[in-house]
Amino acid sequence: FISTTTIGFMEEDSSGGGAIVKNADMMRHRTASGSSAAAAAQDQELSADETNNNDTHSKRSSSPHSMDMTTPTTTRNMSLLFSPRGKSVASMSFALAIHLGGYECSRAAVMALFTSDGLGFGKSKKDKSQESELSALPMAVGCVSPFAVALVWFYGKTLSHGGPSYALRTHTLIVAASQIVVGWILRMFEQCLDAVEDDEDYDNGVCSLRSVDNVKTMSQVLLFTLFVFQSAYVQLLYAQHWAFISSVLTAEEGSRLFAPIAGLGSIGSTLAAGSVSILVERSGLIGLMYMAGISYIFSAILANMAFSTAKSNGFEPSSISKSEKNEEPQPQSTSSTSSDGKGAYAPINSGSKDSPSSPSTNATIPCLKKNNIFQQAYSLFNRVPVLGALFVEVIISQCLSSLVNYIYLYKLKVAITDDSLRAGWSGKFYAWINGVSGIFQFFIIPLLLKHCEAHRIWLFMPSLMMICTLYQFGTYKTSELFGASASFFCIKTMEYSLRGAANEMLYVSLDYESRYLGKKVITLIAGKFGKSVMAVALAVSVVYYGDNDNLMWYLLATATIFTCLWMFSSVRLHSLIDASSKR
């Protein structure tokens, strides 16, 4: 239940915009195992579990509420909505939307406090000419990936101990408690610093919690930890909400309902992000953290209701048998394509013996017989060059994404010095990103795929970023925030919408091993490696150059170089997909 669903969604930013097409793949392999040893053990239990597996599947696909495919879509949707399965999916969908809304509040508050001059890593109030400590920001981003891996291990332990309901409830409440407790501590620190009235000797002042320097150090440690903690946790919990939904719905139901469910998450994110400025005016940044914690509690209650409904009606995900883990998933995609086939990839390496037309278990795949995941990946990339090209493309694009993100935050800090105003502006900005991503998902991408092949997207994304990067590089001395925010807006919107569609339609054209092992390696290793490497490089650069004028020139020059590299890697990927599809 956790092995592939968690890995498949481990992306840094999970604002709800990129969920539509990614969950089609989760529907196909919600419990697949990537280990040959696990597959061998499961083969021994296949016969014993086959009957239970068929019973579990029939409860979903042959329930009294199931209808023939000729039944009108509206009638089928209404029938499902009032069934126990529909009610459980609705509860989990609202839990997902509230969770993402709470994260938007938390992200705005924590980011504003992280870069603030008081509790965070901004400049000293005593010496405004002192260089800020914003090198901590890319270092914190770099720590998200290793912490996320450890978090997956911890989540797996709780999952084994109490099942998916216990694990999701426990970890959601942990996140809620972290927001409320850390917010309460930061409130004490803030009151302590406000009590020091001598601004001339601020940094040498003494408050109820010892010296000001000690208080600021403790608040910085708390904010650094909370930033890493919440950035890793939101990805994990987001994946588990979708894991439940894709486990309860059938493939046909998922093809109809994934889009509106993802849209509900986008609406939750957009409304919460758009309300940040109003909420900050009334309750402050610390109050915004409290609201995020309360939102997580409501999310946990709704998720628990979904699991309770599933358990009482016999379709709880924990009842999925081990034999189902060895089932070959159906290669049906929920991505929008036209009847003439435009938008879809032709099957790549479909002649492989373990292609979707010939189901097989992981134990029969040659590459999975190797224990080392790097050996497996090397063998797979040699057999399927498209995956090797995608691996390189993801590393470069994620390096650029991290760099553009830091430039945006740096410019935002310079342009808007007030913490509350900065949080409100950032919230509205993310609301626009989520809203535009939703428009792409619901309208533009389906229309686009009706008139052109999906792999053209790989050429469009770096081309658009090239325009934004060159504009920003040419106007960096005169444009304070517009250039940086435009580049960040474009790359995030594409990550939430276009990249998800292109990735899904590429994976669905590949064979079994490429979809499972390949996706795991590319998502877990390539994506996280790119972000971590760039985060470390940024931290070193900021420490070396400080806040002088040359820093931004070097950052933008590096962004331009990486955009060119992204273009080259995308052209190579596009040509390989095109050549493979024509064979």
N, C-alpha and C positions, 0 to 999 in steps of 0.2 A: 504493500500500500504506500510505502514511503520511498522505495529505492529509486524509481524512475520519476515519480510525480514531483518529488522534491527537487531532484537534479534538473529536471526539465524547466523549472521556473526560477532557478537561482540567478536572477538578474538584479542589478543594483537598484533599479528604480521600478516600483510596481504600482504605478498610480492608477491602474485599472483600465488604461487605454489599450493594452496589448494582449488582451485575454482571448479574443474571439477565435482566431485561427490556431493559437497554440493549444487550446483545449481539445481540438479535434484529434491531435496526436495523443493526448492524454487518454482520450476515450479508447483509443486502440491499444494502449499498453499501460493501463492503470496499475497493474501489479506485476509487470514483467521483471525478471531478475537478470542482472548482467553478469553473473558469476557462473562459470561452468561447473564448479563444485556444487553450487546450490541447485543448478539444473539437473545434475545427476541424481542428487538426493530426491528431487521432486519427481523424477521419472520413476523411482521405486515406489512412490505413493500414488502414481497416476491412476492405477486401476481402482484402488480403494476409495479415492476421492471423486471419481468421475460421476457417480450417481448424485452426490451432494452438489457438485458443480452444476449439473443439469437442472436440479431443483432450484438452485439459487438464480440461475439465468432465467428460468421460466417464470419466476415471480416478477421479474422485471418486464420481460418481453411478451408474456402471455397472461397478464393480469386481466381481471374483469374489465378494466378500463382501457385495455389496448383495443385499437380499432384497425380496420383494414386500410391499406394505403390509399384506396379510392375515396375514403371519407374526407370531406373538406377539412383543410388545415385548421380553420377556426374551431370547428367542432372537436377535433382531436385535442387541440390545446386546452379548450374549456373542460373537456372530460378529464384530462390529466391534472389540471389545476385543482379540481375538487376531489381528486383521489388522494390517498395517504402519501403516495410517492410525490405527487405534485405539491402537497403541503410541506413535505420535508425539504424538497428542493427550493420552494419559496422561502422557507425559514433560513436555509443556508445562503440563499442569494442575498437576502437582506442582511444577514450576518456579514457577508463579504462586503457589501456596499458600506455598511456602518464601519467596518474595520478599515477600509480604505479612506473613508472620510476622517476617521480618527487619526490615521497616519498623516494625512495632509495637515491637520492641526499640529500634530507633534513635530512634523518636519519643519514647518514654518517657525515654530517656537524655538526648537533646539538649534536650528541653523542661525537664527538671529542672536540667540544667547552665545553660541559658539564663537561668532565673529564680533561680539560686543566688546566695548572698551572696559566695562565694569567687571562682569563675572567671567567673560570669555578670553579669547586670545587676541583681542584688539590692542590698541596702543594704551600706554599708561596715562591716567588722568593728570598725573603730575608733569610729565614730559611729553608733550604732543609730538615732538620731533623724533621720539624714540620709535624704532622700527617695530612693526607689529609682529606677532608670532603666528601668522597665518600659514606658516609652513606646517603647522599641526593639522591643517585641513586635508591636504593630500595624504599625509601619513595616516590619518584616521580612515580615509577611503581605502588605503592599501591594507588596513587591518581588517576590513569587513570580510574579505574573502577567506583568510584562514579561520576567522572566528565562525564564519558560516559553515565551514566544514566540520568544526568541532560541534556546532549547534545541531547539525544533521545527526551526528553520532548520539548526542544527548537526547534528541527527539526520538531516535530509534529505540533507545533504552526505555523511555516512558511509553512508547508505542507497544513494545513487547510486554511491558508490565501491566498496562491497563486497557490496551486497545486504542483505536483511533479517536473515539469519543473522549476518553480520559486524557489522551495526549493533547488534543486540540484545546480542550477546556483548560487544562493545567497551564499550557504555554501561553494561551491568550491572557489568562489571569496574571501570569508572571509579567507579561508586557504591561498590563494595566497597572499593576503594583509598582513597577519601575517608574512609570510616568508620575504617579501620585507621590511616591516616597521621595524621588529625586526632586520633584517640584517643591515639596515641603522643605527639603534641606536647602535648596537654592533660595527659597523665600527667606529662610533664616540668614543665609549669607548676605542676601541683598539688604535686609534690614540692618545687619551689622555694619555693612559698608555705608549705608545712608546715615548711620549714627555718627560717623566721623565727619564733623562739620568743618574742620580746618583744611580747606582745599589746598592751601600752600604747602602743607606738610602731609598730604593725603597718604602717600605711600609709606610714610613713617608713622602713621597714626596707629592707635590701639583701640580696638573695640571689644565687645564682650567675648569674641572668639579669638582672642590674642591679636597678633599683628595683621594689618591689611594684606601684606604679602602672603601670609599663611592662608588667609581666607581665599584669596584669589587663586592660589595654587590648588587648594582643595576643590574649588569650583571648576577649575580647568580640568582636573582629573575626572570629576564627575561628568562634565559635559562631553569630554572625549570618549569616555566609556559608554555613555548613553547614546551618543551618535553611532558608534560601532554596533552597539546592542540592538537598537531599533532598526538600523539599516539592514542588518542580517535577519532579524526576526520577521520583518514584514514580508520578505520573500518566502520564508518558510511557511508562515501561516496562510498566506495568499494561495500557495500551492495546495495546501491541505483542504481549504474550502472548495477549490475546484476538483480535488481528488474525490471528495464525497459526491459532488454533483455529477461528475462523469461516471461514477460507479453506480449511481441510482438510475440514471437515464439510459435508455437504449440508444443505439447508434442513430436510428431514425429520429428519435425525440431530440437527441443532442444536435442534430443538423438543423432542427427548427428553433431550438431554444437557447443554444450557446450565445448567439448574437444578442438577443434581448437581455440575457443574464449579464453578459459582459457590459452591455449598455447601462444596466442598472448600476454596476460598479463604477462606470465612468461618471454617471450622474451623481453618485455619492461623493466621488472625489471632487468633481467640479463644484458642487454646491458648498462643500466644506472649504475648499481652497478659496472660493469667491467670498466666503463669509469671514475669512481670517481678519481682515482689516477692521470689520465691525466688532468682532469678538475681542480683539486686542485692545481697542479703545475702551471697552467696558470692563474687561477683567485682567488685562496685561498679559505678558508672555507666560508667566507662571500659571495664571489662570487658564491659559490655552492648553498647557500641559495637563492640568486637572481634567479639562473637558475631553482631551484625548483618552485619558485613563478611563473615564466614565464610558466613553464610546466603546472601548475595548470590552468593558464589562457587559454592556448590552449585546455586543457581538458574541461573546461567549454564551450568554443566555440563549440567544436565538440558535446558535450552532448546537447547543445541547438539546434544544427542543427538536431540531431536525434529526439528531441521532436517536432521540427517544421515540419519535414517530416511526423511524425506520426499524428500530428494534422491536417495537410493539407489533409491527406488521410484517416482520420476518424478512426485511431486505437490508438490514444493517451491513455496511461494508465489511465489518470484521468477519462476516459469515462466508466471505469469498474463499473458496477452497484453494488448496495449493495446486491442484491440477489446472486451475484456471490460469495460473501464472505461466504454464507451459503452452497455453493455447496460442496459436498463431493469430495475430490480430488481422482484422479485415482491412484491406488497403483503401477503404472508402474514405474520401476526404470530405469535410464539411465546407471547404472553401468554395466560394462562388465561382462557377464557370458556366459558360454558355453551352448550348446544345451542340454547337459546331466544334467544340473542343478548344476554342481559344481561351487563353489564360492558363491552361493546364500544361504541365510538362509531359512529354511522352515518357514511358517507362525507361529509366536508365538502368543499365545492366540487368534487364529483366530476364535475361537468359541464364542467370545464375541459378545454381541448383537450390539455393535457399531463397529464391525470390518469392513474392507473395503468392504466386500460383502454385507453389509447392511448399506447404507449411512444414516447418521443422522447429525443433527445440534448440535452445542455445547449445546443448551438448553436441549437436551435429555440425555446428559451424566451426570450420577449421581455426579461424582466428581466435575463437573463444576458448580453445584448448590451452592457450598460453595463459599463464597466471598473471604476468605483468601487463598492466593496462597499456603501457607505452609500447610494448611489443605488439599487442593486439591492434593498437591504433596505427602503428607503422605498417603492419601487414594489410590492414583495411585500406589505408590511404594509397598504398601501392596498387591495390586491386580496383579501387574506385577513386580515380584522380580528382573527380569533382569534390569529394569530401576534403581532400588535401587542400584544394584551392579555397574552399569555404573556411577551413581552419585558419589559413593565413589571412583571409579577408576579415574574419571576425576579430582576430588579434589586432590588426591595424585599426579597424573601425572603433574598437573599444578603447584603444589608446587615444584616438582622436576625441572620443566622447568624454573621457576623463579630463583631457586637456581643455576642451571647450567649456566643460562644466566649471573648472577652476577659474578660467578667465572670466566667465560670467559672474561668479561669486566675488572675485576680486574687484571687478568693475562696479558691482552692486554695492559692495562695502564702501568704495570710494565715493560713489554718487549719492548714496543715502546713508548718512551716518547715524541717524536715529534708529534705534533697534526696533521699536514698535512700527515705525513707518516702513522700515525695510521688510519686516515680517508680513505686513499687509500687502506691500507691493509684490513680494514673492508669491504670496497666496493667490492673488489675482492672476499673476503670470502663469502659475501652474494650472489654474482653472481654465485659462485659454488653451494651454497645451492639451489638457484632457478633453476639452470640448471639441477642438479641431481634430484630435485623434479619433473621437467618436464619429465625427462627420465622415472622415476617411473610411472608417470601418463599415459604417452602415450604407454609405452612398457611393463614394468615389472609387474605392477599391473594387466592389462588384461591377461597377460600370466600366472601370479600366480593364478588368480581366475579360470582359466581353469583346473587346476590340483589339487587344494585343496580348502577346505571350507574357507570362509572369516573369520570365527571366530578364525582361527589359527593365524591371525595377532595379536590378543590380547596377545598371548604368545610370539610372536617373538619380539615385541617392547621392553618390559622390559628386555628380555634376552640379546638383543644387548646393552641396556643401562647398564646392570650389568657388561658386559665385559669392557665397556668404563670407568665406574665409578671405578671399582676395579683397572684397569690399572692406572688411574689418582691418586687414593689414594696411590698406591704403589710406584709411581714415582714422587710425588709432590715436593720433594726436588731437583730433578735433571731435571725434565721436566718443563721448564718455560711456554711454550705456547701450545705445541703440544697436551698434554693430555686434557687441558681445551677446546681447539678449536675442538678436535675430538669429545668430548662429546656433545658440543653445536651443532656441525654439524649434528650429528646423531639425536638428539632429535628434532631439527628444521625440518630436512628433513622428518622425520616420521610424524611430525605434519602437514606438508604441503601435504603429499601424503597418507601414509598408514592409518593414523587415519581418514582422511576424507572418504576413501573407506570403512573402517570397520564401521564407524558410520552410513553412508548412508545405507549400506546393512542391518544393524541392525534395523534402524528406519523403513525401508520399509516393514519389516516383522511384524511390530506391528500394533495394531488397531489405529483408528482415534485419540482417546484421547492421546494415548501414543506418537504418532508422533507429536502432536501439543503442548499439555500441557507439556508432558515429555521433549521434546526437548527444549522448552523455559526455563523450570526450570533448566535443566542440563547445558545449555549453559550460561544462565544469572547468575544463582546463584552458581552452582558448579565451573565452570571455573573461574569466577571472584573472588569467595571467596578464592579458592586455591591460586591464584596469590597475592591477597591482604594480606592474612594471612602471606605468606612467605615473602612478601615485608616488612611488619612491623617487623617480626622477624629478618630479615637481618639488618634492620636499627638499631634495639636495639643491635644486636650482634656487629656490626661494631663500634658503640659508646662505648660499654663496653670493647671490646678487642683492639680497635684501629688498628694500622698497625703492631702489633707484629707477630712473626712467628707462634704463636699458632692459630691465626685466621684461616689460610688456613687449618690447620689440622682439626679444628672443623667443618669448612664448608664442607670439603670432607667427614668427618665421617657422617655428617648429610645427605649428598647426597647419601652415601652408604645405610644408613638406609631407606631413602625414596625410593630408588630403590628396596630394598627388599619388602617394603610395597606395592609398585606398582606391583611387581611380584605376591604377594599373592592376591591382589585385582583382577588382571587380570586372575589368575587361577580360582578364584571363578566366575568371569563373564563368562569365557569360559565354565566352567562346567554347569552354568545355561542356557546359550544359547544352549549348546549341548543337555542338558536334555529336554529343551522346544521344540527343533526342532524334537526330536524323538517321542514326544507324538502325 
